[in-house]
Amino acid sequence: MTPDIVPSPRPASPGATSVLAWPAWLRVLAVLPAVALLWLAVVWARLEVAPG
């Protein structure tokens, strides 16, 4: 007896593509705002803790 073949899941919309399929420069642009905000949060936290 052979097991049933389950089809692989498909994207919600037919035109949707994976982020991993994007060019590298576009992935960097997509992540850059979050990285910049995290960096600013760290700088701000260090200024609050620094002895004055």
mmCIF file as Biopython writes it, N, C-alpha, C and O atoms, coordinates in Angstrom:
data_model
#
loop_
_atom_site.group_PDB
_atom_site.id
_atom_site.type_symbol
_atom_site.label_atom_id
_atom_site.label_alt_id
_atom_site.label_comp_id
_atom_site.label_asym_id
_atom_site.label_entity_id
_atom_site.label_seq_id
_atom_site.pdbx_PDB_ins_code
_atom_site.Cartn_x
_atom_site.Cartn_y
_atom_site.Cartn_z
_atom_site.occupancy
_atom_site.B_iso_or_equiv
_atom_site.auth_seq_id
_atom_site.auth_asym_id
_atom_site.pdbx_PDB_model_num
ATOM 1   N N  . MET A ? 1  ? 0.845  -1.175 0.000  1.0 0.0 1  A 1 
ATOM 2   C CA . MET A ? 1  ? 0.000  0.000  0.000  1.0 0.0 1  A 1 
ATOM 3   C C  . MET A ? 1  ? 0.894  1.244  0.000  1.0 0.0 1  A 1 
ATOM 4   O O  . MET A ? 1  ? 1.786  1.374  0.839  1.0 0.0 1  A 1 
ATOM 5   N N  . THR A ? 2  ? 0.653  2.138  -0.929 1.0 0.0 2  A 1 
ATOM 6   C CA . THR A ? 2  ? 1.471  3.349  -1.029 1.0 0.0 2  A 1 
ATOM 7   C C  . THR A ? 2  ? 0.811  4.477  -0.249 1.0 0.0 2  A 1 
ATOM 8   O O  . THR A ? 2  ? -0.415 4.586  -0.230 1.0 0.0 2  A 1 
ATOM 9   N N  . PRO A ? 3  ? 1.627  5.326  0.400  1.0 0.0 3  A 1 
ATOM 10  C CA . PRO A ? 3  ? 1.042  6.452  1.144  1.0 0.0 3  A 1 
ATOM 11  C C  . PRO A ? 3  ? 0.496  7.504  0.187  1.0 0.0 3  A 1 
ATOM 12  O O  . PRO A ? 3  ? 0.979  7.667  -0.934 1.0 0.0 3  A 1 
ATOM 13  N N  . ASP A ? 4  ? -0.515 8.205  0.656  1.0 0.0 4  A 1 
ATOM 14  C CA . ASP A ? 4  ? -1.081 9.285  -0.155 1.0 0.0 4  A 1 
ATOM 15  C C  . ASP A ? 4  ? -0.066 10.414 -0.284 1.0 0.0 4  A 1 
ATOM 16  O O  . ASP A ? 4  ? 0.647  10.734 0.667  1.0 0.0 4  A 1 
ATOM 17  N N  . ILE A ? 5  ? -0.012 11.005 -1.456 1.0 0.0 5  A 1 
ATOM 18  C CA . ILE A ? 5  ? 0.895  12.126 -1.693 1.0 0.0 5  A 1 
ATOM 19  C C  . ILE A ? 5  ? 0.154  13.410 -1.339 1.0 0.0 5  A 1 
ATOM 20  O O  . ILE A ? 5  ? -0.908 13.709 -1.883 1.0 0.0 5  A 1 
ATOM 21  N N  . VAL A ? 6  ? 0.747  14.163 -0.409 1.0 0.0 6  A 1 
ATOM 22  C CA . VAL A ? 6  ? 0.141  15.421 0.019  1.0 0.0 6  A 1 
ATOM 23  C C  . VAL A ? 6  ? 0.782  16.548 -0.776 1.0 0.0 6  A 1 
ATOM 24  O O  . VAL A ? 6  ? 2.007  16.668 -0.793 1.0 0.0 6  A 1 
ATOM 25  N N  . PRO A ? 7  ? -0.025 17.379 -1.435 1.0 0.0 7  A 1 
ATOM 26  C CA . PRO A ? 7  ? 0.564  18.487 -2.201 1.0 0.0 7  A 1 
ATOM 27  C C  . PRO A ? 7  ? 1.213  19.509 -1.264 1.0 0.0 7  A 1 
ATOM 28  O O  . PRO A ? 7  ? 0.779  19.699 -0.128 1.0 0.0 7  A 1 
ATOM 29  N N  . SER A ? 8  ? 2.251  20.154 -1.766 1.0 0.0 8  A 1 
ATOM 30  C CA . SER A ? 8  ? 2.935  21.163 -0.956 1.0 0.0 8  A 1 
ATOM 31  C C  . SER A ? 8  ? 2.048  22.395 -0.831 1.0 0.0 8  A 1 
ATOM 32  O O  . SER A ? 8  ? 1.285  22.713 -1.743 1.0 0.0 8  A 1 
ATOM 33  N N  . PRO A ? 9  ? 2.151  23.091 0.308  1.0 0.0 9  A 1 
ATOM 34  C CA . PRO A ? 9  ? 1.325  24.299 0.480  1.0 0.0 9  A 1 
ATOM 35  C C  . PRO A ? 9  ? 1.711  25.384 -0.515 1.0 0.0 9  A 1 
ATOM 36  O O  . PRO A ? 9  ? 2.879  25.520 -0.879 1.0 0.0 9  A 1 
ATOM 37  N N  . ARG A ? 10 ? 0.744  26.136 -0.939 1.0 0.0 10 A 1 
ATOM 38  C CA . ARG A ? 10 ? 0.979  27.206 -1.915 1.0 0.0 10 A 1 
ATOM 39  C C  . ARG A ? 10 ? 0.769  28.552 -1.251 1.0 0.0 10 A 1 
ATOM 40  O O  . ARG A ? 10 ? 0.079  28.641 -0.236 1.0 0.0 10 A 1 
ATOM 41  N N  . PRO A ? 11 ? 1.360  29.609 -1.814 1.0 0.0 11 A 1 
ATOM 42  C CA . PRO A ? 11 ? 1.147  30.953 -1.253 1.0 0.0 11 A 1 
ATOM 43  C C  . PRO A ? 11 ? -0.329 31.331 -1.272 1.0 0.0 11 A 1 
ATOM 44  O O  . PRO A ? 11 ? -1.101 30.802 -2.072 1.0 0.0 11 A 1 
ATOM 45  N N  . ALA A ? 12 ? -0.714 32.241 -0.396 1.0 0.0 12 A 1 
ATOM 46  C CA . ALA A ? 12 ? -2.111 32.663 -0.294 1.0 0.0 12 A 1 
ATOM 47  C C  . ALA A ? 12 ? -2.605 33.261 -1.604 1.0 0.0 12 A 1 
ATOM 48  O O  . ALA A ? 12 ? -3.723 32.979 -2.034 1.0 0.0 12 A 1 
ATOM 49  N N  . SER A ? 13 ? -1.783 34.077 -2.234 1.0 0.0 13 A 1 
ATOM 50  C CA . SER A ? 13 ? -2.175 34.658 -3.514 1.0 0.0 13 A 1 
ATOM 51  C C  . SER A ? 13 ? -1.264 34.110 -4.608 1.0 0.0 13 A 1 
ATOM 52  O O  . SER A ? 13 ? -0.084 33.860 -4.363 1.0 0.0 13 A 1 
ATOM 53  N N  . PRO A ? 14 ? -1.793 33.924 -5.795 1.0 0.0 14 A 1 
ATOM 54  C CA . PRO A ? 14 ? -0.996 33.313 -6.868 1.0 0.0 14 A 1 
ATOM 55  C C  . PRO A ? 14 ? 0.252  34.113 -7.241 1.0 0.0 14 A 1 
ATOM 56  O O  . PRO A ? 14 ? 1.247  33.523 -7.661 1.0 0.0 14 A 1 
ATOM 57  N N  . GLY A ? 15 ? 0.227  35.436 -7.100 1.0 0.0 15 A 1 
ATOM 58  C CA . GLY A ? 15 ? 1.363  36.255 -7.494 1.0 0.0 15 A 1 
ATOM 59  C C  . GLY A ? 15 ? 2.394  36.439 -6.400 1.0 0.0 15 A 1 
ATOM 60  O O  . GLY A ? 15 ? 3.424  37.070 -6.633 1.0 0.0 15 A 1 
ATOM 61  N N  . ALA A ? 16 ? 2.145  35.902 -5.204 1.0 0.0 16 A 1 
ATOM 62  C CA . ALA A ? 16 ? 3.067  36.111 -4.078 1.0 0.0 16 A 1 
ATOM 63  C C  . ALA A ? 16 ? 4.337  35.294 -4.275 1.0 0.0 16 A 1 
ATOM 64  O O  . ALA A ? 16 ? 4.290  34.123 -4.653 1.0 0.0 16 A 1 
ATOM 65  N N  . THR A ? 17 ? 5.479  35.937 -4.010 1.0 0.0 17 A 1 
ATOM 66  C CA . THR A ? 17 ? 6.755  35.235 -4.086 1.0 0.0 17 A 1 
ATOM 67  C C  . THR A ? 17 ? 7.433  35.301 -2.733 1.0 0.0 17 A 1 
ATOM 68  O O  . THR A ? 17 ? 7.127  36.167 -1.913 1.0 0.0 17 A 1 
ATOM 69  N N  . SER A ? 18 ? 8.334  34.402 -2.509 1.0 0.0 18 A 1 
ATOM 70  C CA . SER A ? 18 ? 9.066  34.362 -1.249 1.0 0.0 18 A 1 
ATOM 71  C C  . SER A ? 18 ? 10.029 35.540 -1.158 1.0 0.0 18 A 1 
ATOM 72  O O  . SER A ? 18 ? 10.556 36.008 -2.168 1.0 0.0 18 A 1 
ATOM 73  N N  . VAL A ? 19 ? 10.249 36.011 0.067  1.0 0.0 19 A 1 
ATOM 74  C CA . VAL A ? 19 ? 11.218 37.087 0.285  1.0 0.0 19 A 1 
ATOM 75  C C  . VAL A ? 19 ? 12.608 36.602 -0.098 1.0 0.0 19 A 1 
ATOM 76  O O  . VAL A ? 19 ? 13.447 37.393 -0.529 1.0 0.0 19 A 1 
ATOM 77  N N  . LEU A ? 20 ? 12.851 35.319 0.054  1.0 0.0 20 A 1 
ATOM 78  C CA . LEU A ? 20 ? 14.157 34.766 -0.295 1.0 0.0 20 A 1 
ATOM 79  C C  . LEU A ? 20 ? 14.418 34.817 -1.798 1.0 0.0 20 A 1 
ATOM 80  O O  . LEU A ? 20 ? 15.562 34.688 -2.235 1.0 0.0 20 A 1 
ATOM 81  N N  . ALA A ? 21 ? 13.372 35.002 -2.581 1.0 0.0 21 A 1 
ATOM 82  C CA . ALA A ? 21 ? 13.541 35.105 -4.027 1.0 0.0 21 A 1 
ATOM 83  C C  . ALA A ? 21 ? 13.896 36.528 -4.459 1.0 0.0 21 A 1 
ATOM 84  O O  . ALA A ? 21 ? 14.259 36.758 -5.613 1.0 0.0 21 A 1 
ATOM 85  N N  . TRP A ? 22 ? 13.789 37.479 -3.531 1.0 0.0 22 A 1 
ATOM 86  C CA . TRP A ? 22 ? 14.131 38.866 -3.855 1.0 0.0 22 A 1 
ATOM 87  C C  . TRP A ? 22 ? 15.629 39.005 -4.050 1.0 0.0 22 A 1 
ATOM 88  O O  . TRP A ? 22 ? 16.396 38.217 -3.497 1.0 0.0 22 A 1 
ATOM 89  N N  . PRO A ? 23 ? 16.068 40.001 -4.833 1.0 0.0 23 A 1 
ATOM 90  C CA . PRO A ? 23 ? 17.507 40.282 -4.939 1.0 0.0 23 A 1 
ATOM 91  C C  . PRO A ? 23 ? 18.059 40.714 -3.582 1.0 0.0 23 A 1 
ATOM 92  O O  . PRO A ? 23 ? 17.320 41.204 -2.729 1.0 0.0 23 A 1 
ATOM 93  N N  . ALA A ? 24 ? 19.358 40.527 -3.393 1.0 0.0 24 A 1 
ATOM 94  C CA . ALA A ? 24 ? 19.991 40.826 -2.102 1.0 0.0 24 A 1 
ATOM 95  C C  . ALA A ? 24 ? 19.811 42.294 -1.709 1.0 0.0 24 A 1 
ATOM 96  O O  . ALA A ? 24 ? 19.551 42.588 -0.542 1.0 0.0 24 A 1 
ATOM 97  N N  . TRP A ? 25 ? 19.946 43.213 -2.657 1.0 0.0 25 A 1 
ATOM 98  C CA . TRP A ? 25 ? 19.844 44.639 -2.324 1.0 0.0 25 A 1 
ATOM 99  C C  . TRP A ? 25 ? 18.444 44.988 -1.837 1.0 0.0 25 A 1 
ATOM 100 O O  . TRP A ? 25 ? 18.285 45.863 -0.986 1.0 0.0 25 A 1 
ATOM 101 N N  . LEU A ? 26 ? 17.430 44.315 -2.368 1.0 0.0 26 A 1 
ATOM 102 C CA . LEU A ? 26 ? 16.059 44.589 -1.951 1.0 0.0 26 A 1 
ATOM 103 C C  . LEU A ? 26 ? 15.796 44.026 -0.556 1.0 0.0 26 A 1 
ATOM 104 O O  . LEU A ? 26 ? 15.064 44.625 0.232  1.0 0.0 26 A 1 
ATOM 105 N N  . ARG A ? 27 ? 16.397 42.874 -0.254 1.0 0.0 27 A 1 
ATOM 106 C CA . ARG A ? 27 ? 16.274 42.317 1.095  1.0 0.0 27 A 1 
ATOM 107 C C  . ARG A ? 27 ? 16.943 43.226 2.116  1.0 0.0 27 A 1 
ATOM 108 O O  . ARG A ? 27 ? 16.436 43.402 3.224  1.0 0.0 27 A 1 
ATOM 109 N N  . VAL A ? 28 ? 18.090 43.809 1.741  1.0 0.0 28 A 1 
ATOM 110 C CA . VAL A ? 28 ? 18.782 44.735 2.647  1.0 0.0 28 A 1 
ATOM 111 C C  . VAL A ? 28 ? 17.903 45.961 2.890  1.0 0.0 28 A 1 
ATOM 112 O O  . VAL A ? 28 ? 17.779 46.417 4.026  1.0 0.0 28 A 1 
ATOM 113 N N  . LEU A ? 29 ? 17.296 46.495 1.839  1.0 0.0 29 A 1 
ATOM 114 C CA . LEU A ? 29 ? 16.411 47.654 2.004  1.0 0.0 29 A 1 
ATOM 115 C C  . LEU A ? 29 ? 15.194 47.323 2.863  1.0 0.0 29 A 1 
ATOM 116 O O  . LEU A ? 29 ? 14.696 48.184 3.590  1.0 0.0 29 A 1 
ATOM 117 N N  . ALA A ? 30 ? 14.719 46.101 2.787  1.0 0.0 30 A 1 
ATOM 118 C CA . ALA A ? 30 ? 13.552 45.714 3.576  1.0 0.0 30 A 1 
ATOM 119 C C  . ALA A ? 30 ? 13.885 45.604 5.060  1.0 0.0 30 A 1 
ATOM 120 O O  . ALA A ? 30 ? 13.034 45.883 5.905  1.0 0.0 30 A 1 
ATOM 121 N N  . VAL A ? 31 ? 15.110 45.203 5.385  1.0 0.0 31 A 1 
ATOM 122 C CA . VAL A ? 31 ? 15.511 44.977 6.775  1.0 0.0 31 A 1 
ATOM 123 C C  . VAL A ? 31 ? 16.136 46.225 7.392  1.0 0.0 31 A 1 
ATOM 124 O O  . VAL A ? 31 ? 16.154 46.367 8.615  1.0 0.0 31 A 1 
ATOM 125 N N  . LEU A ? 32 ? 16.644 47.123 6.566  1.0 0.0 32 A 1 
ATOM 126 C CA . LEU A ? 32 ? 17.385 48.288 7.051  1.0 0.0 32 A 1 
ATOM 127 C C  . LEU A ? 32 ? 16.628 49.149 8.072  1.0 0.0 32 A 1 
ATOM 128 O O  . LEU A ? 32 ? 17.236 49.541 9.068  1.0 0.0 32 A 1 
ATOM 129 N N  . PRO A ? 33 ? 15.352 49.463 7.887  1.0 0.0 33 A 1 
ATOM 130 C CA . PRO A ? 33 ? 14.661 50.280 8.900  1.0 0.0 33 A 1 
ATOM 131 C C  . PRO A ? 33 ? 14.629 49.624 10.283 1.0 0.0 33 A 1 
ATOM 132 O O  . PRO A ? 33 ? 14.820 50.304 11.290 1.0 0.0 33 A 1 
ATOM 133 N N  . ALA A ? 34 ? 14.393 48.330 10.341 1.0 0.0 34 A 1 
ATOM 134 C CA . ALA A ? 34 ? 14.362 47.635 11.637 1.0 0.0 34 A 1 
ATOM 135 C C  . ALA A ? 34 ? 15.734 47.641 12.289 1.0 0.0 34 A 1 
ATOM 136 O O  . ALA A ? 34 ? 15.841 47.841 13.499 1.0 0.0 34 A 1 
ATOM 137 N N  . VAL A ? 35 ? 16.782 47.426 11.508 1.0 0.0 35 A 1 
ATOM 138 C CA . VAL A ? 35 ? 18.143 47.439 12.055 1.0 0.0 35 A 1 
ATOM 139 C C  . VAL A ? 35 ? 18.490 48.836 12.559 1.0 0.0 35 A 1 
ATOM 140 O O  . VAL A ? 35 ? 19.097 48.979 13.620 1.0 0.0 35 A 1 
ATOM 141 N N  . ALA A ? 36 ? 18.112 49.857 11.812 1.0 0.0 36 A 1 
ATOM 142 C CA . ALA A ? 36 ? 18.397 51.230 12.228 1.0 0.0 36 A 1 
ATOM 143 C C  . ALA A ? 36 ? 17.670 51.575 13.529 1.0 0.0 36 A 1 
ATOM 144 O O  . ALA A ? 36 ? 18.246 52.222 14.404 1.0 0.0 36 A 1 
ATOM 145 N N  . LEU A ? 37 ? 16.415 51.151 13.663 1.0 0.0 37 A 1 
ATOM 146 C CA . LEU A ? 37 ? 15.677 51.419 14.896 1.0 0.0 37 A 1 
ATOM 147 C C  . LEU A ? 37 ? 16.293 50.697 16.090 1.0 0.0 37 A 1 
ATOM 148 O O  . LEU A ? 37 ? 16.387 51.269 17.176 1.0 0.0 37 A 1 
ATOM 149 N N  . LEU A ? 38 ? 16.710 49.460 15.902 1.0 0.0 38 A 1 
ATOM 150 C CA . LEU A ? 38 ? 17.363 48.730 16.991 1.0 0.0 38 A 1 
ATOM 151 C C  . LEU A ? 38 ? 18.670 49.403 17.388 1.0 0.0 38 A 1 
ATOM 152 O O  . LEU A ? 38 ? 18.979 49.515 18.574 1.0 0.0 38 A 1 
ATOM 153 N N  . TRP A ? 39 ? 19.433 49.847 16.404 1.0 0.0 39 A 1 
ATOM 154 C CA . TRP A ? 39 ? 20.704 50.509 16.691 1.0 0.0 39 A 1 
ATOM 155 C C  . TRP A ? 39 ? 20.460 51.808 17.467 1.0 0.0 39 A 1 
ATOM 156 O O  . TRP A ? 39 ? 21.164 52.097 18.434 1.0 0.0 39 A 1 
ATOM 157 N N  . LEU A ? 40 ? 19.466 52.584 17.043 1.0 0.0 40 A 1 
ATOM 158 C CA . LEU A ? 40 ? 19.144 53.824 17.754 1.0 0.0 40 A 1 
ATOM 159 C C  . LEU A ? 40 ? 18.666 53.544 19.180 1.0 0.0 40 A 1 
ATOM 160 O O  . LEU A ? 40 ? 18.982 54.302 20.097 1.0 0.0 40 A 1 
ATOM 161 N N  . ALA A ? 41 ? 17.912 52.469 19.370 1.0 0.0 41 A 1 
ATOM 162 C CA . ALA A ? 41 ? 17.450 52.114 20.712 1.0 0.0 41 A 1 
ATOM 163 C C  . ALA A ? 41 ? 18.628 51.768 21.618 1.0 0.0 41 A 1 
ATOM 164 O O  . ALA A ? 41 ? 18.633 52.140 22.791 1.0 0.0 41 A 1 
ATOM 165 N N  . VAL A ? 42 ? 19.615 51.066 21.093 1.0 0.0 42 A 1 
ATOM 166 C CA . VAL A ? 42 ? 20.797 50.718 21.887 1.0 0.0 42 A 1 
ATOM 167 C C  . VAL A ? 42 ? 21.582 51.977 22.237 1.0 0.0 42 A 1 
ATOM 168 O O  . VAL A ? 42 ? 22.021 52.134 23.376 1.0 0.0 42 A 1 
ATOM 169 N N  . VAL A ? 43 ? 21.762 52.866 21.278 1.0 0.0 43 A 1 
ATOM 170 C CA . VAL A ? 43 ? 22.492 54.115 21.538 1.0 0.0 43 A 1 
ATOM 171 C C  . VAL A ? 43 ? 21.759 54.940 22.587 1.0 0.0 43 A 1 
ATOM 172 O O  . VAL A ? 43 ? 22.386 55.490 23.493 1.0 0.0 43 A 1 
ATOM 173 N N  . TRP A ? 44 ? 20.453 55.028 22.473 1.0 0.0 44 A 1 
ATOM 174 C CA . TRP A ? 44 ? 19.655 55.794 23.425 1.0 0.0 44 A 1 
ATOM 175 C C  . TRP A ? 44 ? 19.754 55.191 24.831 1.0 0.0 44 A 1 
ATOM 176 O O  . TRP A ? 44 ? 19.896 55.917 25.815 1.0 0.0 44 A 1 
ATOM 177 N N  . ALA A ? 45 ? 19.679 53.867 24.914 1.0 0.0 45 A 1 
ATOM 178 C CA . ALA A ? 45 ? 19.774 53.196 26.214 1.0 0.0 45 A 1 
ATOM 179 C C  . ALA A ? 45 ? 21.143 53.422 26.846 1.0 0.0 45 A 1 
ATOM 180 O O  . ALA A ? 45 ? 21.242 53.601 28.060 1.0 0.0 45 A 1 
ATOM 181 N N  . ARG A ? 46 ? 22.186 53.417 26.047 1.0 0.0 46 A 1 
ATOM 182 C CA . ARG A ? 46 ? 23.532 53.645 26.591 1.0 0.0 46 A 1 
ATOM 183 C C  . ARG A ? 46 ? 23.689 55.077 27.081 1.0 0.0 46 A 1 
ATOM 184 O O  . ARG A ? 46 ? 24.401 55.316 28.056 1.0 0.0 46 A 1 
ATOM 185 N N  . LEU A ? 47 ? 23.040 56.033 26.423 1.0 0.0 47 A 1 
ATOM 186 C CA . LEU A ? 47 ? 23.109 57.425 26.874 1.0 0.0 47 A 1 
ATOM 187 C C  . LEU A ? 47 ? 22.396 57.606 28.211 1.0 0.0 47 A 1 
ATOM 188 O O  . LEU A ? 47 ? 22.835 58.394 29.050 1.0 0.0 47 A 1 
ATOM 189 N N  . GLU A ? 48 ? 21.300 56.880 28.409 1.0 0.0 48 A 1 
ATOM 190 C CA . GLU A ? 48 ? 20.545 56.977 29.656 1.0 0.0 48 A 1 
ATOM 191 C C  . GLU A ? 48 ? 21.332 56.398 30.827 1.0 0.0 48 A 1 
ATOM 192 O O  . GLU A ? 48 ? 21.212 56.884 31.952 1.0 0.0 48 A 1 
ATOM 193 N N  . VAL A ? 49 ? 22.138 55.365 30.574 1.0 0.0 49 A 1 
ATOM 194 C CA . VAL A ? 49 ? 22.872 54.672 31.629 1.0 0.0 49 A 1 
ATOM 195 C C  . VAL A ? 49 ? 24.213 55.336 31.900 1.0 0.0 49 A 1 
ATOM 196 O O  . VAL A ? 49 ? 24.758 55.201 32.995 1.0 0.0 49 A 1 
ATOM 197 N N  . ALA A ? 50 ? 24.750 56.048 30.922 1.0 0.0 50 A 1 
ATOM 198 C CA . ALA A ? 50 ? 26.092 56.631 31.058 1.0 0.0 50 A 1 
ATOM 199 C C  . ALA A ? 50 ? 26.145 57.612 32.227 1.0 0.0 50 A 1 
ATOM 200 O O  . ALA A ? 50 ? 25.232 58.416 32.417 1.0 0.0 50 A 1 
ATOM 201 N N  . PRO A ? 51 ? 27.224 57.536 33.007 1.0 0.0 51 A 1 
ATOM 202 C CA . PRO A ? 51 ? 27.355 58.485 34.123 1.0 0.0 51 A 1 
ATOM 203 C C  . PRO A ? 51 ? 27.559 59.908 33.596 1.0 0.0 51 A 1 
ATOM 204 O O  . PRO A ? 51 ? 28.291 60.118 32.629 1.0 0.0 51 A 1 
ATOM 205 N N  . GLY A ? 52 ? 26.928 60.848 34.217 1.0 0.0 52 A 1 
ATOM 206 C CA . GLY A ? 52 ? 26.989 62.206 33.705 1.0 0.0 52 A 1 
ATOM 207 C C  . GLY A ? 52 ? 27.652 63.094 34.615 1.0 0.0 52 A 1 
ATOM 208 O O  . GLY A ? 52 ? 27.786 64.284 34.330 1.0 0.0 52 A 1 
#
